[in-house]
């Protein structure tokens, strides 16, 4: 179980970092993911009592917001676009689930 806890903690830190880099509020991300702010807080802290599906919903919400941001920011360079969209994509979720 300690390995799983470490994985969840790291995943939570990465999710929080991705949200903060995008300058998105916890309220907005939680709303888009269909969870409460307190659940998002648990995800960002790697709480093992949160279902894996919730982690996936938050990752999906962040990824979709990237797509929304990219559509609205025509001046973003293609290199920057790749950097932004690579944080929380489906492959990240699959790697996360595969490590549990």
C-alpha positions as CSV (number, residue, x, y, z in Angstrom):
1,X,0.0,0.0,0.0
2,X,2.8,2.5,0.6
3,X,3.7,2.4,-3.1
4,X,0.1,3.1,-4.1
5,X,0.0,6.0,-1.6
6,X,3.2,7.5,-3.1
7,X,1.8,7.1,-6.6
8,X,-1.5,8.9,-5.6
9,X,0.4,11.6,-3.8
10,X,2.6,12.3,-6.8
11,X,-0.4,12.2,-9.1
12,X,-2.2,14.6,-6.9
13,X,0.7,17.0,-6.9
14,X,0.9,16.8,-10.7
15,X,-2.8,17.6,-11.0
16,X,-2.5,20.6,-8.7
17,X,0.5,21.9,-10.5
18,X,-1.3,21.5,-13.9
19,X,-4.3,23.4,-12.5
20,X,-2.1,26.2,-11.1
21,X,0.0,26.5,-14.2
22,X,-3.2,27.1,-16.2
23,X,-4.3,29.6,-13.6
24,X,-7.6,27.8,-13.1
25,X,-9.6,28.0,-9.9
26,X,-10.4,24.9,-7.9
27,X,-14.1,25.7,-8.2
28,X,-13.9,25.7,-12.0
29,X,-12.0,22.5,-12.3
30,X,-14.2,20.8,-9.7
31,X,-17.3,21.9,-11.6
32,X,-16.0,20.7,-14.9
33,X,-15.0,17.3,-13.3
34,X,-18.4,17.0,-11.7
35,X,-17.0,16.8,-8.2
36,X,-17.0,19.1,-5.1
37,X,-14.1,21.4,-4.2
38,X,-13.4,19.2,-1.2
39,X,-13.1,16.2,-3.4
40,X,-10.8,18.0,-5.8
41,X,-8.7,19.0,-2.7
42,X,-8.5,15.3,-1.7
43,X,-7.4,14.4,-5.3
44,X,-4.7,17.1,-5.2
45,X,-3.5,15.7,-1.9
46,X,-3.4,12.1,-3.2
47,X,-6.1,10.8,-0.8
48,X,-6.4,7.1,-1.3
49,X,-10.1,7.1,-0.4
50,X,-11.0,8.8,-3.6
51,X,-12.1,6.5,-6.4
52,X,-9.8,6.2,-9.4
53,X,-12.7,7.3,-11.6
54,X,-12.6,10.7,-9.8
55,X,-8.9,11.1,-10.6
56,X,-9.7,10.3,-14.2
57,X,-12.6,12.8,-14.3
58,X,-10.3,15.6,-13.0
59,X,-7.6,14.7,-15.6
60,X,-10.3,14.7,-18.3
61,X,-11.6,18.1,-17.1
62,X,-8.1,19.6,-17.2
63,X,-7.5,18.1,-20.7
64,X,-10.7,19.5,-22.1
65,X,-10.0,22.9,-20.6
66,X,-6.7,22.8,-22.4
67,X,-8.5,22.3,-25.7
68,X,-10.9,25.2,-24.8
69,X,-7.9,27.4,-24.0
70,X,-6.1,26.4,-27.1
71,X,-9.1,27.3,-29.3
72,X,-9.4,30.7,-27.7
73,X,-5.7,31.6,-27.8
74,X,-4.8,31.7,-31.5
75,X,-1.4,33.3,-30.6
76,X,-0.1,30.3,-28.6
77,X,2.9,28.7,-30.4
78,X,2.6,25.0,-31.4
79,X,5.5,24.1,-29.1
80,X,3.6,25.7,-26.2
81,X,0.4,24.0,-27.2
82,X,2.1,20.6,-27.1
83,X,3.6,21.4,-23.7
84,X,0.2,22.4,-22.3
85,X,-1.8,19.5,-23.7
86,X,0.7,16.8,-22.6
87,X,0.2,17.3,-18.9
88,X,-3.0,15.4,-18.3
89,X,-4.0,13.4,-21.3
90,X,-5.5,9.9,-21.7
91,X,-2.0,8.3,-21.7
92,X,-1.3,9.9,-18.2
93,X,-4.5,8.3,-16.9
94,X,-3.6,4.9,-18.4
95,X,-0.1,5.1,-16.9
96,X,-1.6,6.0,-13.6
97,X,-4.1,3.1,-13.6
98,X,-1.4,0.7,-14.8
99,X,0.7,1.5,-11.8
100,X,-1.9,0.6,-9.2
